[in-house]
Amino acid sequence: MEADKKRFAEAMQKLNEKTSKMDPKAKKGYDSLLNQYGIGQKMDNAIKQVNKSQPTKSGGVANGLIPARNTKAIAGTPSNVNMSAFIGNIGNTTFAAVLPAAKNKASDIYKDLKGKGAKTDEMGNAAAALWMGGRTQIALSLMAQVCKDDANNTDNLNNYAAMLTMMGAPEMAIPILNNLNGRFKKNSTILNNLGQAWFALGEIDKSKKYLDSTLLIAAVHPQANETLCLIAEHKGDKAAALAYAKAAFKQGNTASRKDKLKQLGYTPGADDYTGFPRTNKSDDLLNLGNFSPMEFPKSYAAMKMYETQWKQFRVAIDQAIKPLQKLSEESNKQTIKHLEEQQKQLINVMNKTLANPGSVNQSSAMQTVGIPMFSEKMNAKEKIVLQSLQLKKDKVLQKMADFTKGDGATYKKEYEATMKKINERWKNVGEGGTENNEVLCNESIKAVDTYLSAYNTKSEELYKEYLVAQKQFLNEMAYISLYTTYPELIPSINAGLKQQWLKDLAFKAEVLQVSYGCASPGKIKEGKLTEFKDPNCNINSEFGSARLGFTMTLTCSGLTTTVNAGVISGTLNQDLDHAGFGDSFKNCTVSIGPKVSAGGKLGPLQASVSAGVGADIEIDRTGVTDVVVVAGAEAAAGVGPAGASAGMEGRMSLNSGAGSLNGTGIFK
């Protein structure tokens, strides 16, 4: 191991020597290529594995857990009066750092928004929406311009500072955040962003002070917990690192946090997931309870009527199944078409990346895959529910099998013994005989009645018990599919569940192939077929402003961001920002909430503690990874964030986080 560590250190030294001599533009391209294929993260993980048994002292070189200590000069905290001049200076630096194409596009968007009468806070939120969509350099340029126009908007100042940290300029962010921290005491968003900025500079002790303060206000703050996990691991405190990692994952499910837990020797279970999706609150999404099977015959007379009506009921069920089969076939065709189109898109992304490494960022590539955002979380939570329901079904099926082999077999044996004696007596019917035909007929019917009453009473009881369990199971399957399946496939799944229910209702009760002429058909309760329901996603909330051209829609599949108005959608090029995004983007949490009227004294929205209806959106270099709904009346009802009160017409706050240590950022 020691020899391997030595060879590894020598190899890393040679690599660092070569990359340090590279042209800055070439270095950015190199970092972008590494991150594009996930190599940078793999290198991070490898370094962590090598160093995890030998924690270095705070302030040392980057070792895969924390950044190298950076002694960049930090400007003094600007006063409220001087904030405008300070923002102007760093704005000029920002414009010089971003790609010219990104700066020009931001300028076009800025002019378009101004022309539509957008206010400062709306334009700031538009910049945050661009950031969420992975267009980081355009977002940063737009935010710099908006803050130059109005250096008094504290929401925008916080978000600008968070962007600066995540793009590689924490030394520019800290003075702004210090000013905000002086104005808004005990604001977890500001404290977290200060902690993340100092962390990016390798000042671990200062970072921990602010991050600890963040947790005093918001104990489950995802970004603060995630970075404190790295600090604890760096110091060799694995127990504390695991506790922080669990807290971060519980508040926001991301692949990187799951990987961190596994690296620390822990595999997350259902209790480690929170937020969306909620437990199914409906006991009958498909309306199965309004269907009913036929009554089981418990006498000879009822049996004769049952056989006739069951045939009719079976025909009705078969007719009801036919359109469901067609629906399944059409849904399957649409799903195949969707998957084929997705495959084409993936091939295009691959070819584009091979032809021009770094031209497609990971966010865009991951969005092409289109896996429902909540699928992993829902599967983890529902696994226990479905296992319980399946066990419930299995127990009933076992009881039915036991009955058939046990008491049911005894009832049948007793019936057959009785009928054997009666059949012997039938030989003495007729001229000179000692038995009466009508008497024997009635005795035979009585034997059938005795058998069917005993057998079908218990059999029907167990059958209804099975239907109760099956109804719960099928409804739960319909519910889980809303969150885990491509929307094109959901109709097919529901059609299959409905077909299964119809087949369950067609179960034929115990009957005997005997016919006696001394009794008339009796009555039997018919089965009932009605209309199914199609379960719909009850999460359909829109953030943003269609008027300004930015909308974000939250559904059971996840959050989608749309840019769809005028100049914004006409020429916006995903390739403009790939270098900045791939090289420097850190994890972040975007808190969205309604407007408030408190004289501007509340400060930025606080992740995990915001009041009212809203959401905390988790983002990493792969794009939006999770949405956690903030407490509120509508949220509690399972509706999710309200549209008009949030997003572009509400408030958005960025909580920066720690990410890859390999990126150079756009600031030299």
C-alpha positions in Angstrom: 0.0 0.0 0.0 2.8 2.5 0.9 4.6 1.7 -2.4 1.4 2.2 -4.3 0.7 5.5 -2.6 4.2 6.7 -3.4 3.8 5.7 -7.1 0.4 7.4 -7.1 1.9 10.6 -5.6 4.7 10.7 -8.2 2.2 10.2 -11.1 0.0 13.0 -9.7 3.0 15.3 -9.4 4.0 14.7 -13.0 0.4 15.2 -14.2 0.1 18.5 -12.2 3.4 19.7 -13.6 2.2 19.1 -17.2 -1.2 20.7 -16.6 0.2 23.7 -14.8 2.2 24.5 -18.0 -0.8 24.2 -20.3 -2.3 27.3 -22.0 -5.3 28.5 -19.9 -7.7 27.8 -22.8 -6.2 24.4 -23.3 -6.5 23.7 -19.6 -10.2 24.5 -19.6 -10.7 22.2 -22.6 -8.8 19.5 -20.7 -10.9 19.9 -17.6 -14.1 20.0 -19.6 -13.2 16.8 -21.3 -12.5 15.0 -18.0 -15.8 16.2 -16.5 -17.7 15.4 -19.7 -16.9 11.7 -19.4 -17.1 11.6 -15.6 -13.3 11.1 -15.4 -12.8 14.0 -13.1 -15.2 12.6 -10.6 -13.6 9.2 -10.8 -10.2 10.8 -10.2 -11.7 12.6 -7.2 -13.0 9.2 -5.9 -9.7 7.5 -6.5 -7.8 10.2 -4.6 -10.3 10.0 -1.7 -9.7 6.2 -1.5 -5.9 6.7 -1.4 -6.1 9.5 1.2 -9.0 8.4 3.4 -6.7 6.5 5.8 -4.3 9.4 6.1 -6.2 12.7 6.7 -4.1 15.7 6.1 -4.0 18.9 8.1 -6.4 21.7 7.3 -4.9 24.1 4.9 -2.9 21.5 3.0 -3.1 20.8 -0.7 -6.3 19.4 -2.3 -6.6 15.7 -1.5 -9.9 14.9 -3.1 -12.0 15.9 -0.1 -11.2 19.6 0.3 -9.8 22.3 -2.1 -6.2 23.5 -1.8 -5.9 26.5 0.4 -6.0 29.6 -1.7 -4.6 32.9 -0.3 -6.5 35.2 -2.7 -7.0 38.7 -1.2 -10.5 39.3 0.1 -11.8 42.9 -0.3 -13.3 44.7 2.6 -17.0 44.4 3.2 -18.8 47.1 1.1 -21.3 49.3 2.8 -24.8 49.6 1.5 -23.8 52.9 0.0 -20.7 51.5 -1.7 -22.3 48.3 -2.9 -23.2 49.7 -6.3 -19.5 50.6 -7.0 -18.3 47.2 -5.8 -20.9 45.4 -8.0 -19.8 47.5 -10.9 -16.1 46.4 -10.5 -16.8 42.7 -10.1 -19.3 42.9 -12.9 -16.6 44.1 -15.3 -14.5 41.2 -14.2 -17.4 38.8 -14.8 -18.0 40.1 -18.3 -14.3 39.6 -19.1 -14.3 36.1 -17.8 -17.3 34.6 -19.7 -17.4 33.5 -23.3 -18.2 36.5 -25.6 -21.1 34.5 -27.1 -22.6 34.0 -23.6 -22.2 37.7 -22.8 -23.9 38.7 -26.0 -26.8 36.2 -25.5 -27.2 37.5 -21.9 -27.4 41.1 -23.3 -30.1 40.0 -25.8 -32.1 38.4 -23.1 -31.7 41.5 -20.8 -33.0 43.8 -23.6 -35.9 41.5 -24.3 -36.9 41.3 -20.6 -36.6 45.1 -20.2 -38.8 45.5 -23.3 -41.4 43.4 -21.7 -41.4 45.5 -18.6 -39.7 43.0 -16.3 -38.8 44.2 -12.9 -35.4 43.7 -11.3 -36.5 40.8 -9.2 -38.1 39.1 -12.2 -34.9 39.5 -14.2 -32.9 38.1 -11.3 -35.2 35.1 -11.1 -34.8 34.7 -14.9 -31.1 34.5 -14.4 -31.6 31.8 -11.7 -33.9 29.9 -14.1 -31.1 29.9 -16.7 -28.7 28.7 -14.1 -31.1 25.8 -13.3 -31.1 24.9 -17.0 -27.4 24.6 -17.1 -26.7 27.8 -19.0 -24.4 29.1 -16.3 -22.3 31.7 -18.2 -25.4 33.3 -19.7 -27.0 33.3 -16.2 -24.0 34.8 -14.6 -23.7 37.5 -17.2 -27.4 38.4 -16.9 -27.2 38.5 -13.1 -24.2 40.7 -13.2 -26.1 43.2 -15.4 -29.2 43.1 -13.2 -27.2 43.7 -10.0 -25.3 46.6 -11.7 -28.7 48.2 -12.4 -30.0 47.6 -8.8 -27.5 46.9 -6.1 -30.2 47.1 -3.5 -32.0 43.9 -4.4 -30.7 41.6 -1.7 -32.2 38.4 -3.3 -30.2 39.1 -6.5 -27.1 40.0 -4.5 -27.2 36.6 -2.7 -27.7 34.7 -5.9 -25.0 36.6 -7.7 -22.6 35.8 -4.9 -23.6 32.1 -5.0 -23.0 32.0 -8.7 -19.6 33.6 -8.3 -18.5 31.0 -5.8 -19.7 28.2 -8.0 -18.0 29.6 -11.1 -14.6 29.9 -9.3 -14.6 33.4 -7.8 -15.4 32.9 -4.0 -13.1 35.9 -3.1 -15.5 38.2 -5.0 -18.6 36.6 -3.4 -17.4 36.9 0.3 -17.6 40.7 0.5 -21.1 40.7 -0.8 -22.2 37.9 1.6 -20.5 39.7 4.5 -22.6 42.7 3.8 -25.8 40.6 3.6 -24.9 38.7 6.8 -24.6 42.1 8.6 -28.1 43.0 7.4 -29.8 39.7 7.9 -28.8 37.9 11.0 -29.3 34.2 11.3 -30.3 33.7 7.6 -29.3 30.1 6.8 -28.9 30.8 3.1 -26.4 33.6 3.6 -24.5 31.6 6.2 -24.3 28.5 4.0 -23.1 30.6 1.1 -20.4 32.1 3.2 -19.4 28.7 4.4 -19.2 27.4 0.9 -17.2 30.3 -0.3 -14.6 29.9 2.4 -14.6 26.1 1.7 -13.8 26.9 -2.0 -10.8 28.8 -0.8 -9.6 25.9 1.4 -10.3 27.8 4.6 -11.8 24.9 6.4 -12.0 26.3 9.9 -13.8 29.4 8.7 -16.0 27.4 6.5 -17.1 25.0 9.3 -17.9 28.0 11.5 -20.5 29.3 9.1 -21.8 25.9 8.1 -22.3 24.9 11.7 -24.3 28.1 12.2 -26.4 27.2 9.2 -27.3 23.9 10.8 -28.4 25.6 14.0 -31.1 27.3 11.9 -31.8 24.6 9.4 -30.6 21.2 10.7 -31.4 19.4 7.5 -29.8 21.9 5.2 -28.6 19.7 2.3 -25.6 21.7 1.0 -24.2 22.6 4.5 -24.5 18.9 5.6 -22.8 17.7 2.4 -19.8 20.0 2.8 -19.5 19.3 6.5 -19.4 15.6 5.5 -16.3 16.3 3.4 -14.7 18.3 6.2 -15.4 15.6 8.8 -14.1 12.9 6.4 -11.0 15.0 5.8 -10.4 15.2 9.5 -10.8 11.4 9.9 -14.1 11.5 11.7 -16.0 8.9 9.7 -18.9 8.7 12.1 -19.6 12.4 11.8 -19.1 12.3 8.1 -21.7 9.5 7.8 -24.2 11.5 10.0 -23.8 14.6 7.8 -24.0 12.5 4.6 -27.3 10.9 5.8 -28.8 14.3 6.6 -27.8 15.7 3.2 -29.3 12.7 1.3 -32.5 12.7 3.4 -33.2 16.3 2.4 -32.2 16.0 -1.3 -31.7 12.7 -3.1 -28.9 12.9 -5.6 -26.6 10.3 -7.1 -23.5 11.9 -5.7 -24.8 11.8 -2.2 -25.9 8.2 -2.6 -22.4 7.4 -3.8 -20.9 9.2 -0.8 -23.0 7.1 1.6 -21.9 3.9 -0.1 -18.3 5.0 0.0 -18.8 5.5 3.8 -20.1 1.9 4.0 -23.8 2.7 4.2 -26.6 1.8 1.8 -29.6 4.1 2.0 -33.0 2.5 2.6 -36.6 3.7 2.5 -36.3 5.8 5.7 -33.4 7.8 4.2 -35.7 9.3 1.5 -38.0 12.3 2.1 -40.1 14.8 0.3 -41.9 13.8 -2.9 -43.5 11.5 -3.6 -46.0 11.2 -0.7 -47.7 8.0 0.4 -50.8 7.2 -1.6 -53.7 8.8 0.2 -56.5 7.3 -2.0 -57.7 3.8 -1.3 -59.1 3.2 -4.8 -57.4 5.2 -7.6 -58.8 2.9 -10.3 -62.3 2.7 -8.9 -62.1 -1.1 -8.5 -64.4 -1.1 -5.5 -67.4 -0.2 -7.6 -67.0 -3.5 -9.5 -68.3 -6.6 -7.8 -68.2 -10.4 -8.5 -71.2 -12.7 -8.6 -72.4 -14.2 -5.3 -71.3 -17.7 -4.7 -74.1 -20.3 -4.9 -74.8 -22.0 -1.6 -77.7 -24.2 -2.7 -78.7 -26.4 -5.6 -81.3 -23.9 -6.8 -78.9 -21.0 -6.6 -76.2 -23.1 -8.4 -78.5 -23.6 -11.4 -79.1 -19.9 -11.8 -75.4 -19.1 -11.1 -74.2 -21.2 -14.0 -76.4 -19.4 -16.5 -75.6 -15.9 -15.2 -71.9 -16.6 -14.8 -71.6 -17.4 -18.5 -73.3 -14.0 -19.3 -71.1 -12.3 -16.8 -68.0 -13.8 -18.3 -69.1 -12.6 -21.8 -69.5 -9.1 -20.4 -66.0 -9.2 -18.8 -64.5 -10.4 -22.1 -66.1 -7.5 -23.9 -64.8 -5.1 -21.3 -61.2 -6.5 -21.7 -61.1 -6.0 -25.5 -60.7 -2.1 -25.5 -58.2 -2.4 -22.7 -56.1 -4.7 -24.8 -56.2 -2.2 -27.7 -55.2 0.6 -25.3 -52.3 -1.5 -24.2 -51.2 -2.1 -27.7 -51.4 1.6 -28.7 -49.6 2.6 -25.5 -46.8 0.1 -26.2 -46.4 1.5 -29.7 -46.0 5.0 -28.4 -43.5 3.8 -25.8 -41.5 2.0 -28.4 -41.6 5.2 -30.6 -40.5 7.2 -27.6 -37.6 4.9 -26.8 -36.5 4.8 -30.5 -36.5 8.7 -30.5 -34.6 8.7 -27.3 -32.0 6.3 -28.7 -31.6 8.6 -31.8 -31.0 11.6 -29.5 -28.5 9.7 -27.4 -26.6 8.7 -30.6 -26.6 12.3 -31.7 -25.3 13.5 -28.4 -22.6 10.8 -28.5 -21.5 11.7 -32.1 -21.5 15.4 -31.2 -19.4 14.8 -28.2 -16.9 12.6 -30.1 -16.6 15.2 -32.9 -16.3 18.1 -30.5 -15.4 17.0 -26.9 -17.1 19.2 -24.3 -19.7 20.6 -26.8 -22.6 18.9 -24.9 -22.8 19.3 -21.1 -23.8 16.5 -18.8 -27.0 18.3 -17.9 -28.2 18.1 -21.5 -27.1 14.5 -21.9 -28.9 13.4 -18.8 -32.1 15.2 -19.8 -32.0 13.2 -23.0 -32.4 10.0 -21.0 -35.5 11.3 -19.4 -35.8 9.0 -16.5 -38.6 10.1 -14.1 -36.9 12.2 -11.3 -38.7 10.5 -8.4 -38.4 6.9 -9.6 -35.6 5.8 -7.2 -37.2 7.5 -4.2 -40.6 6.1 -5.0 -39.3 2.6 -5.5 -37.4 2.8 -2.2 -40.5 4.0 -0.3 -43.0 1.7 -2.1 -40.9 -1.4 -2.0 -42.0 -2.0 1.6 -45.6 -1.2 0.8 -45.8 -3.5 -2.1 -44.0 -6.3 -0.3 -46.5 -6.0 2.6 -49.4 -6.2 0.1 -47.9 -9.1 -1.8 -47.4 -10.9 1.5 -51.0 -10.2 2.4 -52.2 -11.7 -1.0 -49.9 -14.7 -0.6 -51.3 -15.4 2.9 -54.9 -15.4 1.5 -53.9 -17.6 -1.4 -52.3 -20.0 1.0 -55.4 -20.1 3.1 -57.5 -20.8 0.0 -55.1 -23.7 -0.9 -55.2 -25.0 2.7 -59.0 -24.9 2.7 -59.2 -26.7 -0.6 -57.0 -29.5 0.8 -58.4 -29.5 4.3 -62.0 -28.6 5.3 -63.0 -28.2 1.6 -61.8 -31.7 0.8 -63.6 -33.1 3.9 -66.9 -31.4 2.9 -66.6 -32.9 -0.6 -65.7 -36.3 0.8 -68.8 -36.2 3.1 -71.0 -35.2 0.1 -69.6 -38.0 -2.1 -70.2 -40.5 0.7 -73.8 -39.3 1.1 -74.5 -39.4 -2.6 -73.0 -42.9 -2.9 -75.6 -44.1 -0.5 -78.4 -42.3 -2.2 -77.2 -43.6 -5.6 -77.4 -47.1 -4.2 -81.0 -46.5 -3.2 -81.8 -45.2 -6.7 -81.6 -48.8 -7.9 -84.7 -49.7 -5.9 -86.8 -47.0 -7.6 -89.5 -48.2 -9.9 -92.0 -51.0 -10.1 -91.6 -53.3 -7.1 -89.0 -51.0 -5.7 -88.9 -49.8 -2.1 -87.6 -46.3 -2.8 -89.5 -43.2 -3.9 -88.1 -41.2 -6.8 -89.2 -37.8 -5.4 -87.9 -38.6 -2.0 -84.4 -39.5 -3.3 -84.4 -36.4 -5.5 -85.1 -34.2 -2.6 -82.5 -36.0 -0.5 -79.9 -35.5 -3.3 -80.7 -31.8 -3.5 -80.4 -31.6 0.3 -76.9 -33.2 0.1 -75.9 -30.7 -2.6 -77.3 -27.8 -0.5 -75.3 -29.0 2.6 -72.1 -29.3 0.6 -72.4 -26.0 -1.3 -73.4 -24.1 1.8 -70.4 -25.3 3.8 -67.9 -25.1 0.9 -68.9 -21.9 -0.8 -69.6 -19.9 2.3 -66.0 -20.3 3.4 -64.6 -20.2 -0.2 -66.5 -16.9 -0.8 -65.2 -15.4 2.4 -61.6 -16.2 1.4 -62.2 -14.9 -2.2 -63.5 -11.6 -0.9 -60.5 -11.4 1.4 -58.3 -11.9 -1.6 -60.1 -9.2 -3.6 -59.5 -6.7 -0.8 -55.8 -7.4 -0.9 -55.7 -7.5 -4.7 -57.5 -4.2 -4.9 -55.0 -2.5 -2.6 -52.1 -4.1 -4.6 -53.4 -3.0 -8.0 -54.1 0.5 -6.9 -50.7 0.8 -5.4 -49.1 -0.4 -8.6 -51.1 2.3 -10.5 -49.9 4.9 -8.0 -46.2 4.0 -8.2 -46.3 4.0 -12.0 -47.1 7.7 -12.0 -43.6 8.4 -10.5 -41.5 5.7 -12.0 -42.6 5.2 -15.6 -42.4 7.0 -18.9 -45.8 8.8 -19.3 -46.3 7.0 -22.6 -46.3 3.7 -20.9 -48.7 4.5 -18.0 -51.9 3.9 -20.0 -50.6 0.4 -20.8 -49.8 -0.3 -17.2 -53.2 0.8 -16.0 -54.9 -1.1 -18.8 -53.1 -4.2 -17.6 -54.1 -3.7 -14.0 -57.7 -3.2 -15.0 -57.6 -6.4 -17.1 -56.3 -8.3 -14.1 -59.1 -7.0 -11.9 -61.7 -8.1 -14.5 -60.1 -11.6 -14.7 -60.2 -11.8 -10.9 -63.9 -11.0 -10.9 -64.5 -13.8 -13.4 -63.4 -16.5 -10.9 -65.8 -19.3 -11.0 -67.2 -20.7 -7.7 -67.6 -24.4 -6.8 -70.4 -26.0 -8.8 -71.5 -29.6 -9.4 -72.4 -31.1 -12.7 -75.7 -32.6 -11.5 -79.2 -31.9 -12.6 -82.4 -32.8 -10.8 -85.9 -32.1 -12.0 -87.6 -31.8 -8.6 -86.4 -28.2 -7.9 -86.7 -24.9 -9.7 -83.8 -22.4 -10.2 -83.4 -20.0 -7.3 -81.9 -16.5 -7.1 -78.3 -15.3 -7.1 -76.8 -11.8 -6.7 -75.4 -10.7 -10.1 -72.0 -9.3 -10.6 -71.5 -5.6 -11.4 -69.3 -4.0 -14.0 -68.9 -0.2 -14.1 -66.4 2.4 -15.3 -62.7 2.4 -14.3 -60.9 5.6 -13.4 -57.5 6.6 -14.7 -55.2 7.9 -11.9 -53.7 11.2 -12.7 -50.6 12.9 -11.3 -51.8 15.3 -8.6 -48.6 17.3 -8.9 -49.0 19.9 -11.7 -47.5 23.2 -10.6 -45.9 25.9 -12.6 -43.3 28.3 -11.5 -42.1 31.3 -13.5 -43.7 33.6 -16.0 -45.0 32.7 -19.5 -45.0 36.5 -20.1 -41.3 36.7 -19.7 -40.6 33.4 -21.4 -39.5 31.2 -18.5 -41.6 28.4 -17.0 -40.8 25.5 -14.8 -43.3 22.8 -14.5 -43.3 20.2 -11.7 -45.1 16.9 -12.3 -44.8 13.3 -11.1 -42.0 12.8 -13.6 -40.0 15.7 -12.3 -39.2 19.4 -13.0 -38.9 20.6 -16.6 -37.6 24.1 -17.5 -38.9 25.7 -20.6 -37.5 28.8 -22.3 -40.0 29.7 -25.0 -40.4 33.4 -25.9 -39.0 35.5 -28.7 -35.3 36.2 -28.7 -34.8 33.9 -25.7 -35.8 30.7 -27.5 -34.9 31.8 -31.0 -31.1 31.6 -30.8 -30.2 30.2 -27.4 -27.4 27.8 -27.9 -26.7 25.1 -25.4 -23.1 25.0 -26.6 -22.4 28.5 -25.4 -21.9 27.6 -21.8 -20.4 24.1 -21.9 -17.0 25.1 -20.7 -18.2 27.0 -17.7 -20.7 24.4 -16.7 -18.4 21.4 -17.2 -15.4 23.0 -15.5 -16.7 24.7 -12.5 -20.3 23.9 -11.7 -20.9 23.0 -8.0 -23.9 21.4 -6.4 -26.6 23.9 -5.3 -30.1 24.1 -3.9 -32.6 26.6 -5.4 -35.3 27.6 -3.0 -38.5 28.9 -4.7 -41.3 30.5 -2.8 -44.1 33.1 -3.0 -43.6 36.8 -2.7 -43.7 38.2 0.8 -44.4 41.7 2.1 -42.1 42.4 5.0 -40.2 45.6 3.9 -37.3 43.5 2.5 -36.1 42.5 6.0 -36.5 38.8 5.7 -33.4 38.2 3.5 -33.0 35.4 1.0 -35.3 32.4 1.2 -33.9 29.7 3.5 -33.7 26.1 2.2 -35.5 23.6 4.3 -37.1 26.2 6.6 -39.1 28.4 4.2 -42.7 29.0 5.3 -45.6 28.7 2.9 -45.9 27.0 -0.4 -42.6 26.5 -2.3 -39.9 24.0 -3.1 -36.2 23.3 -2.7 -34.7 22.1 -6.0 -31.5 20.1 -6.0 -29.1 20.6 -8.9 -25.7 19.1 -9.7 -23.7 18.9 -12.9 -26.2 16.4 -14.3 -29.1 18.9 -14.0 -32.1 18.9 -11.7 -32.0 15.8 -9.5 -34.6 16.2 -6.8 -37.4 18.5 -5.7 -38.5 18.7 -2.0 -41.7 20.5 -1.4 -41.7 23.0 1.4 -44.5 22.8 4.1 -47.7 24.6 3.4 -51.4 24.0 3.1 -51.4 23.0 -0.6 -48.2 21.0 -0.2 -49.7 19.0 2.7 -52.6 18.2 0.5 -50.2 16.7 -2.1 -50.7 19.4 -4.6 -47.3 20.9 -4.5 -46.1 24.5 -5.0 -48.6 27.0 -6.4 -47.9 28.6 -9.8 -48.6 32.3 -9.8 -47.1 32.8 -6.3 -43.7 31.4 -7.1 -40.8 31.5 -9.5 -40.4 34.5 -11.7 -43.3 36.2 -10.0 -42.1 35.1 -6.6 -38.7 34.6 -5.1 -35.8 32.4 -5.8 -32.6 31.9 -3.7 -29.5 30.0 -4.5 -27.7 27.9 -1.9 -24.3 27.0 -3.2 -22.5 23.8 -2.4 -19.3 21.8 -2.9 -18.6 19.9 -6.1 -15.7 18.6 -8.1 -12.2 19.8 -7.1 -10.8 19.4 -10.6 -12.5 22.3 -12.4 -10.7 25.5 -13.0 -13.7 27.8 -13.2 -14.0 30.6 -15.7 -12.1 33.1 -13.5 -8.3 33.1 -13.9 
